[in-house]
Structure formats: structure tokens, C-alpha cells
Amino acid sequence: MRRTTRSLLVFVVVSLVPVVAVGLVLVHGARQTGAERVLGRGRAQAQLVQSMGLAPVLFASDVEHLEPLARAQLQEVMHRGRVTGAVREVVLRDGAGRAVLREGADTSVPTPSTSRALRRALDGGVETVWLAEDPTAPSGHVITVMQPLQPNDLGVRAGALELELPYEDIATTVEADLHQSYWTLGASLLLVWLCQAALAWGTTRRLRRTAAESAHQALHDELTELPNRRMFGQEALAAAQRARAGGRPAALVLIDLDHFKEVNDTLGHECGDELLRVAGARLRGALGDDDLVARLGGDEFGLLLDGVAGEEEARLRLGQVRDVLAEELVLCDVPLSVEASFGVALVGAQAEDVTVLMRRADVAMYEAKRSGSSVVVWGSELDRHSSQRLALQAELRRALERDELVLHYQPQLDLASGRVAGVEALVRWQHPERGLLPPAEFLGAVEQSGLVDPFTSWVLTRAVQDCARWRAEGLDWAVSVNVSVRNLVCDELASRLGRLLERTGLPPDQLTIEITETALATDADVLASAVGALADLGVDISIDDFGTGFTTFALLSRLRVNEIKVDREFVGGALARDEDRAIVSAVVGLAGGIGCRVVAEGVEDGATADWLRTIGCTRAQGYHYSRPVPWPELAAARLGSPQSV
């Protein structure tokens, strides 16, 4: 407030300076004009005196030889002028400049004939008016007018008339006019200044507001209105400096929303933006006044937790934040639960610079995503894992180029006939140094490195090619391939898959595209369109891990689903827990009601297989029948009998 008042005073002073300067110039000009008006009025009054009283007599008489009657008439006119106050003194001069007649004075009084005004009147017929000093006048000044007499009939200018007029009356009238002009001028300048001040002040306020908005935008995220990465870095630097100086410790936290890309790709960007806004608001509401939450970009947020002294306190506080964030919400008519991975770097007395702290929190966050631990606090041992992760991502790119990936297949047996009806393709990595790696070792790196699309394309291509090969050898196995929701909603998936089937000659009904149930939490129209495009090719559609997501009956009725796979979590406990047994039975009944086959995953023993057969389950898959192996090994095994290959 004090700064605003000081700025206002400075503005008033500075803006008044040019106005006052202009006013002074105009006042000076007005006074000059006033002086000219005084002389102008004197000239007009002198002309009036001459034309109305003296001119008629002088025109008919010779100035140098005035008749007594003419002299008397002139004297009377002059006297009357003095008595009425119209003139102070009148002097009639002849062509030589001599005073021929003077009101109240002897004509013999010598008068200089070398006056420039007199010479101009006699020689050039030019009238001259000036302000002269006169100690006898009340104001000390008189207006003197030297007027040439009009030429006679012969064109000869006989002399000049010199009049002294009272200055006071004329000056008073002009001064009154000037004062009125001053008031008008002052009011006009004041109005101009007020308008200028209002305009300038309004412009200044707009500029100040614009500058404040620009400063706010430079430090805040437009979507969530939270501080952005730049402001987060500044605050993190300040927190590190305070900690090093012996102040309060803190925790720098990086947060990544799990499965955000799936939500964004399937529900659309508007729903994705709304999810970010909700997440930002929940994070802000879960923190204290001294804490900071910022959106760093994409689905990544940052926290600065004030006063966090150790790992236990950090985990406790972030557990509370996680619970608030995970509360269920309905987004675009789809119920969702927001899950996130938290990476923590503690800021203590030995705090490193902000770059190091951010890197440590980033390493911890990716470890949280990889391990599913939700909250990971950085420790020196994580740097080794971080280096391994970066190296793994680079190796994965080379693995695609060098064809180091391989597919293993796990059979799905028809429970009624005991024969192999199909196989599920499961990817492995034949690492040149580390040997055969399971998916858990590298799928996380695939997602983090942006290789999802080329990775899925490779799996689909190899699975279709392998299926065409074993069919050529007389094996009537269909193949199932799991596809992420990101690939599913890609407009080009159906067309690419159609070209692949045509190129390999594989009948479309021999390929099943599996979609995890959690991926169905997307826009129903988008999902139905994507599934419909695949179904139009003749490809079968399967819902994987059924029972773990939010599939509704309305959604099932819209999707052209051919198969439902019951999640292994329920199948494995069906014989031991009544709840799991009821769930599996309900899913089998539901699938039969809508005309879908049912595949039970995770069948580990014959008793479970027998029970599934009795409730009408169509197919079974699990280690009771076979582990995932290359298809030639599967073909060479004794298929159809419950044994491990």
C-alpha cells in the first residue's frame, strides 16, 4: 500500500510538470496578447475621437492656418474629451511636427519633431500606438497614439494628431478579460490533466495487472493453477539453503500418476486434463500451509514437505497424501481411483544442490513404479539401479533391432475335450549376457522408454507369423495376444492388423486380442468403436483379468466380446474360499448368458480343473498344464494330458 501511495505521488508530481509548463507558456502568451489588446483598444478609442469630433473640422481647414472658428471648435472637442475622461491630452501637429493646438496648453510649447512615430505618421501615413510612462497618471502609464491626419482634396497629409489616453480604464477592462481567460485556461488545463491522469493511471493499473498476470503465469501451471517447475525449482533451492544453514529440514517429492496415459488415451484429453486438475486440488488439500505442491509437466507433480526430518516421517505424511489422492472419483461417467508413485529425496543439513535432489527423487520415483512400493525414499543403493535402468532402456532399443526378443506360449485347454484349443503369447528377452529374462525384468523399462508401440507391433507380428507356421504343420491352435489400451484406441491398429493377416494368410478367427479389464475404464464410445473395428476383421476379443476392474453389464452388452478370462487371484482360491468360488461361478454363469467362452487363468492343480469343468467353464490355462515355452517345444509335448512340459 505504501509503495502504491508513493508511486501515486510521484505520478502526480511528474504529470503536473508539463501541465504547469504549458500553463506558464499560455499565461505568458495571454499577457502578451493582453498588452496588445490594451494598445488595440487605445487605437480604436483614438480613431473614434478623431472620426467623431476632430476629423470633420480638420478636413475642412488647413492645420497650419486654422481659422479662429475652427480653432474654437477643435478646442471645444478636445476639452470635452478631457472632461469626459476619454482622453488625457490632445496635440495637433502640422507637417513640420510642430504643436499647432494642445488642449489646455500654449501652442508655442516646443515639441520634438524628430520622433520616429511622428515621422512615420507624417511621411508614411502609419499609425503608431505605444505605452508610455507618465508620473502624473494614476498607474504611471498612458497610452499614446500618433495618428496621421487624413489627406485633403489635393492628397496632401497636413499633419498628425497625438492623443494620450488613460491606461487605467482600458487596462482594467482587459485585465478582467484576462482573469476570465486565466480561469478558463486553468480549468481547461486541470481538465486535461485529470483526463491525462485518469488515462495514465488506468493504463498503469492495466500494465501493472498485466505484469502481475505475466509474473503469475511465468511461475504457475495454466491447467491446475499450481506452481510450475520453475517456481518449484526456486522454492527447492531456498529449502536446501535453509537446511544447509541449520534451518528446518524438508523432503523433496516427485509424484507420477499411474496409468494416466491410458486414461488420457481412452477417455480423451479433456478427461485427462480434468484428472490432473482433481489430482492437483487433492494434493493441495492434503498438505499444510508451509508445504508446496507444483505441477512439473505431464502427469508429474512435485512436493516440498516442510519440517520432514527423516524417512519414517516422510512415509507417514506421504501415506496420508496417497490415501487422499486415491479416493474414488467419477471421471467422464467412469469410476476411477487415482494411484501414484512417490519418490522422495530428503533435504537436510548436508543437502546437495537442487539438480542432485531432483535426480535422486526421480530415481526413487521410478523405483517406486518398478517395485510397486508406492513410496520410495532415495538411498545411495538406488543410484546403481538408476544406472541399470537407463542402460536397460538403451539395450531394449538394440534388442528390437537385433531381434533378441522371443515369444513363449502357454496353452489353453478345452475342459470338455482335453485338447489344446489355443495358446497365449508371452514375451521374453534373450539377453546376450543375462540370459532369458521374464517380462517383469523389462516391461517397466519398455513403458518408460517410449517403446510401447514398436514393442507391441513386434509381438503381434511374431505371434501371427508363428501361428501361420504351426498351422502349416497341422496344429489347429488359435493365438492370443495382450494389447494395451493405448494400442487399442490407435486408429491404425485395425488397418495394420488387417494387412498383417492378409500378408501371412492367417484366418482372422485364429487371432484373439486380449484387453485387460482395467483398460475398459475408458470412454464407452471410443472403446466400442475400437473393439468394433477389430471385430469387423473377424478377430476375437477377450477381456483379461476379469473381476479386477469396473466392467459394467451395459458396457459388456455394447462390446463384441467373444471371451472372458477369470483372473488367477479368484481361480487359485476357489477351492479354499467361498467368496472366490462364488465369484468364479458368477462369471461363468454371466459369460454363458451372453454367449462368451470362459478361460480360467492360474489353474495349478487337477482338483481346480475338475471343479471348473463341473461349473461349465470352457477353457483352463495354468502351470497344471504347461509353463510358457517356445511353440516347437509345445508341439513336441504330449498335449491334451495334464502334465508340465
C-alpha positions, -999 to +999 in steps of 0.1 A: +000+000+000+028+024+009+046+016-024+013+024-043+009+057-025+045+067-032+040+058-069+008+079-070+026+109-055+054+106-080+029+103-108+011+134-097+042+155-095+057+142-127+024+146-147+019+181-133+052+194-145+044+195-182+009+208-175+023+237-154+049+244-180+022+246-207+001+268-184+030+292-179+036+295-216+000+301-222-002+327-194+028+345-209+012+344-243-021+356-228-004+386-211+014+394-244-020+393-261-035+414-232-009+441-238-017+440-275-054+442-267-047+473-245-029+490-273-056+479-298-083+494-276-063+526-273-060+527-311-098+521-315-106+548-290-083+573-306-098+566-340-133+572-325-122+605-310-107+617-343-136+605-366-164+618-345-150+651-332-119+663-349-120+649-384-149+670-397-133+703-386-097+693-397-108+680-431-122+714-440-094+735-425-057+740-430-038+728-400-011+755-404-036+783-408-066+774-386-094+799-386-105+812-352-138+794-356-121+761-364-097+765-336-125+772-312-144+741-324-113+719-321-106+733-287-142+726-276-139+690-288-106+685-271-118+700-239-150+678-239-128+648-244-107+656-214-136+665-193-153+631-200-121+613-194-120+599-229-085+614-234-059+629-212-043+652-237-047+660-274-020+676-295-025+687-331+007+688-351+014+703-385+035+688-413+067+700-396+058+683-363+050+715-345+023+715-319-004+737-335-030+731-309-029+715-275-057+711-251-050+734-221-015+744-233+002+771-253+008+762-289+043+776-287+055+749-264+083+732-282+077+696-292+104+675-308+098+669-345+123+640-348+100+614-330+100+582-351+063+577-345+057+613-358+079+608-388+061+575-396+027+593-394+038+623-415+059+605-441+041+572-444+007+577-430+013+549-405-004+550-371+017+541-340+004+531-306+026+526-276+026+525-238+044+555-223+054+563-188+037+593-171+044+600-135+012+621-133-010+592-143-025+571-115-009+540-128+023+557-141+015+548-177-006+563-205-015+550-240+000+573-266-014+572-302+002+590-331-024+592-359-018+607-393-045+631-405-065+621-435-052+638-467-071+668-480-086+672-515-051+676-530-038+644-514-016+663-490-013+649-455-014+681-434-002+668-401-007+643-372-029+640-342-012+629-310-035+616-282-028+604-247-054+581-235-060+569-198-044+535-193-063+525-162-098+520-176-087+502-207-062+481-187-089+472-161-113+460-188-086+440-205-073+427-171-108+415-163-110+397-196-075+382-189-086+370-155-116+353-171-092+338-196-069+326-168-098+309-151-109+293-183-073+283-191-068+269-157-100+249-157-091+236-192-056+226-181-070+210-150-095+190-170-067+180-194-045+169-165-074+150-149-082+132-182-045+125-187-041+114-151-072+091-154-059+077-187-023+072-174-034+058-141-058+034-158-031+024-182-006+020-154-031-002-135-037-023-166+001-026-172+006-035-135-021-061-137-007-075-169+027-076-154+013-094-123-005-118-146+026-124-166+046-130-135+020-154-122+018-173-155+056-175-156+056-193-122+023-212-124+008-240-144-021-228-166-042-260-163-041-266-125-031-231-113-004-247-092+032-235-092+052-248-122+086-264-125+104-230-125+088-219-092+093-254-077+130-252-085+132-218-068+115-230-037+135-262-036+167-241-038+155-219-009+146-250+011+181-265+005+198-233+015+177-231+047+186-267+056+223-261+050+222-230+072+208-251+101+172-244+095+143-267+091+148-299+071+124-308+043+116-335+018+115-331-020+090-355-035+083-363-072+049-379-080+039-397-111+003-407-117+000-444-125-019-453-157-025-417-166-016-423-203-042-450-205-069-426-191-057-398-214-057-420-245-090-437-238-112-411-222-097-383-241-076-352-234-104-333-217-110-360-192-072-363-187-070-326-180-098-329-155-080-358-138-049-336-135-069-307-120-086-331-095-052-346-085-037-311-081-065-300-059-064-331-038-026-328-033-030-292-023-058-300+002-037-328+018-007-306+026+000-280+052+003-242+048+041-244+048+042-272+022+043-267-016+027-287-044+036-280-081+028-295-114+061-302-132+046-313-165+025-341-180+013-363-151+042-354-128+038-334-097+063-322-071+060-317-034+081-298-008+072-310+026+084-287+053+099-300+085+103-336+074+133-349+094+136-385+083+124-414+062+098-426+087+081-392+089+082-388+051+065-422+046+038-413+072+029-380+056+030-393+021+008-422+031-018-397+041-014-379+008-017-411-011-049-420+007-065-387-002-053-389-038-067-425-041-103-416-031-126-428-059-139-403-084-162-404-114-145-390-144-165-388-177-190-412-162-163-437-154-154-445-118-116-443-112-091-445-084-061-423-088-029-442-079+006-427-079+042-434-073+062-412-049+099-407-050+115-389-020+148-371-015+154-358+020+168-322+023+189-320+054+220-301+067+242-318+041+217-311+013+231-312-022+221-287-049+186-288-064+197-307-095+210-336-074+179-336-052+156-337-083+177-366-098+175-385-065+138-381-062+134-391-098+154-423-093+133-431-062+100-424-081+110-448-109+120-474-083+085-470-067+069-476-101+091-506-108+086-522-075+050-512-069+060-499-034+041-466-039+066-446-017+104-450-021+129-428-002+162-423-021+193-441-008+227-445-023+219-480-034+193-467-058+218-449-080+231-482-091+196-493-100+190-460-118+221-465-140+209-501-147+175-488-157+190-463-182+213-489-196+183-513-198+163-488-219+192-484-243+196-522-245+159-526-252+162-505-283+190-526-295+171-557-286+144-548-310+169-540-337+188-573-332+157-595-328+166-606-293+130-608-281+113-642-282+078-654-277+068-683-254+033-697-255+011-711-227-016-735-238-053-731-231-070-765-229-106-771-237-120-786-205-146-807-223-123-824-247-089-820-230-073-808-262-053-776-267-077-751-282-053-721-282-022-705-268-013-672-252+018-654-265+041-642-237+072-622-245+107-630-232+140-613-238+170-635-247+196-611-233+231-618-247+247-615-212+220-621-186+202-649-204+164-653-207+146-625-189+109-627-178+086-597-186+089-583-150+125-575-157+120-552-187+083-543-193+086-514-170+115-501-189+096-505-222+068-482-209+093-456-196+114-455-228+085-449-252+089-483-269+054-495-263+042-491-299+072-508-317+072-534-289+035-543-294+039-542-332+068-568-329+048-591-306+017-590-329+038-596-360+058-625-345+027-641-329+007-641-362+037-654-381+043-682-356+006-691-357+007-693-395+038-716-392+023-741-368-010-742-387+011-751-417+023-781-397-012-792-389-016-776-354-050-761-350-042-736-323-055-701-321-032-675-306-040-647-281-020-615-278-024-589-250-027-553-263-025-522-241-054-497-242-030-472-258-026-495-288-062-505-288-076-470-293-050-462-320-068-456-353-043-475-373-043-508-352-072-524-372-058-515-406-023-526-396-036-559-382-057-564-414-026-561-436-007-584-413-034-611-415-036-608-453+002-610-457+005-641-436-027-658-447-039-664-411-077-666-408-088-637-385-107-660-362-074-677-352-063-644-335-076-632-302-068-597-289-068-596-251-077-564-233-072-561-195-104-552-177-088-522-161-083-508-196-120-508-201-123-478-178-124-455-208-149-437-229-175-463-239-180-448-274-142-448-281-138-483-267-168-497-286-155-482-318-120-496-314-133-531-305-158-530-333-131-522-358-112-553-347-143-574-346-151-564-382-119-580-392-131-613-377-107-612-348-119-625-314-119-601-285-111-613-249-114-594-216-083-604-195-081-604-157-119-602-154-131-593-119-103-568-111-118-538-128-150-519-132-167-536-162-204-529-162-232-550-178-241-521-200-205-519-214-204-557-219-236-555-239-221-529-262-188-547-268-185-575-293-167-598-268-160-634-275-141-645-244-138-637-207-107-647-187-112-651-150-083-636-130-059-661-114-065-644-080-100-658-079-093-691-096-064-700-073-085-696-042-118-710-055-115-743-036-103-727-004-126-696-001-163-694-006-161-658-018-137-667-047-157-698-056-189-677-058-172-651-080-158-676-104-192-693-106-209-660-112-185-651-140-190-684-157-228-680-155-226-644-168-204-654-197-227-683-207-256-659-206-241-635-231-226-662-253-190-659-243-165-687-237-146-686-203-109-691-197-098-697-162-063-685-155-039-698-129-050-734-128-024-751-106-039-785-099-062-811-111-089-805-084-094-770-095-095-781-132-122-807-123-143-782-104-141-757-133-153-784-156-183-791-134-195-755-133-193-752-171-160-733-176-149-735-212-111-735-211-083-735-185-048-722-185-020-726-159+010-744-147-011-776-142-009-779-180+023-762-190+046-733-184+051-708-212+076-724-237+086-719-274+060-733-297+081-761-311+085-775-276+048-772-270+042-790-303+066-818-293+050-824-259+022-848-252-007-824-255-041-830-241-029-846-208-025-826-176+013-825-173+040-800-173+061-796-205 
